Amino acid sequence: MDMTRTAGRKMHELMSDLYPLCRSITGEGVRQTLAILQRYIPLEIHEVPSGTKVFDWTIPKEWNIRDAYVKDAHGKRIIDFHQSNLHVVSYSIPVNMKVLLEELRKHLFSLPDRPDWIPYRTSYYNETWGFCLSHRQLEALTEREYEVCIDATLDEGHLTYGEYVIPGESSDEVLISCHVCHPSLCNDNLSGIALATFLAAQLTRSPKPRYTYRFLFIPGTIGSITWLARNEMNVQRIKHGLVVTCVGDGGRFTYKKSRQSNAEIDRVALHVLKQSGYPYVSEDFFPYGYDERQYCSPGFNLPVGCLMRSPHGSFPEYHTSADNLDFVRPENLATSLDAYRQVIEVLEGNCTYLNLNPKCEPQLGRRGLYSTVGADPNHKLDQMALLWVLNLSDGVHSLLDISEAANQPFREVKRAADALERCGLLRKVEVVPTAPASG
């Protein structure tokens, strides 16, 4: 438990380092973010040139910003990019001019119902400009004319994303994907980045896994489309996947199912949440949200769900300046990381066995597997788990099937199966792994 709390605190510290950077779907903010992540895991950085066709989309021009402000007649910055990078509409074109208040208002965005918060707005594929500000700031604008400056560039460049692959015994893959395209927003962006980074680092330090794990740190929508377009011939290797986002708030867990609705990853995630005791809710797939909608598009239909806490748009702080470092708590990050680790534990351990002594119940007592009293609370193996595993290990039912039928935590069922296998009562039904790719 102490290790879990420590991980939560360290993830929050990583978020603090990333928080000031102005990220967008392209640009130096993304590169700086990935460079910081390389201190934790050996990310491979990919650069895809502007103008590259990726299915029905085109990689846009690269956007970078140095400064932006609105000044009053006295030269005072009343909107200042350096105070909050949310003040500028992401992808705003360069501007340097004086403008009347009537015209300026057409380019200003606020939240009347949250008068002290700054909204987050973008104009990725529409060349325009704008500022976001609190509604109190907007109401305070009374002068006739203002000086407006957005010192930015929108030029031919690249889309940048990070990728880290942990080889397993099989080339069948588990995909973990998060988006890196938001500026100073903590739950909807940085929490997913931090959790994915720490999960990857923990897997790196663990024994070689059964599956190969692929971690993607990509700009939302255009990033997953780009990755799929560049890897179309190999996506069949992805057997399970999760999109990581909104994992640092205090809301209950939410699992959004894959388009397949009953893929193994869907069953595993819901089993873990049910057995964990964490409050949770499940959602059927719908074609909106995060990058699961690209991975689950009908041309791919990959088994990719989304494990989060409060879904996008369901909390008032969403896409506002209130989604800050105070809103995301280390203890919530730690609990979310624990849920992800349990999902991986089930994916890694889920296999199928054959009962080698199927005619009636074998005598477990003489094998040291059964308490002579029959209900010894100090016995290290759960007796019902042993009986369920023996009964359903018919070469067809997996350990996950057995866990669901018995309403038992997967960990108990797996421990029972391991003990029975050691005693020669079970044999694992071997599934021939996909041959690892050369190179």
Number of C-alpha atoms within 10 A of each C-alpha: 8 7 9 16 16 14 22 25 18 17 27 26 15 20 25 16 12 24 21 16 17 25 27 23 29 29 22 17 24 25 19 15 21 24 16 13 20 16 9 13 18 16 20 13 15 13 13 16 16 17 15 14 13 16 11 6 12 15 22 22 22 21 25 22 23 11 14 23 22 22 18 19 11 7 10 12 16 15 22 20 20 13 10 17 24 26 25 27 22 28 27 24 20 16 16 13 10 15 15 12 14 10 10 17 14 11 13 18 21 23 17 13 8 16 15 16 21 25 24 24 19 18 14 17 9 10 11 16 19 23 30 27 25 22 20 16 15 19 11 9 14 10 10 11 17 22 19 21 17 22 16 17 17 17 12 13 18 21 27 24 27 23 18 19 18 17 18 16 14 17 19 23 23 24 22 22 27 29 25 29 25 25 25 27 30 34 30 31 26 32 31 28 31 28 28 24 23 20 19 22 15 12 15 17 8 9 8 13 18 17 22 21 24 18 22 26 28 29 25 21 17 20 27 24 22 23 18 18 14 14 11 11 9 10 18 13 16 19 19 23 26 29 23 28 28 28 33 33 25 15 17 14 23 22 23 26 26 28 23 17 17 12 17 19 26 25 16 23 26 21 21 22 22 16 14 14 8 13 12 17 15 15 13 12 19 13 12 9 16 19 27 30 23 23 24 20 13 10 8 13 16 25 25 32 31 29 27 29 24 24 21 17 11 9 12 11 21 21 24 23 22 20 21 19 21 11 14 23 19 23 19 20 29 25 19 25 24 19 20 21 16 20 22 21 16 21 19 12 18 17 20 23 23 22 20 15 12 15 7 8 10 14 10 17 11 10 11 11 19 19 17 11 6 10 12 13 10 8 12 13 18 19 21 15 24 22 18 19 27 25 16 20 25 17 16 13 16 20 24 25 19 23 21 16 11 16 14 19 19 27 18 18 27 22 17 24 27 15 18 20 17 11 13 11 18 24 18 15 15 10 8 7 12 12 10 13 9 4 3
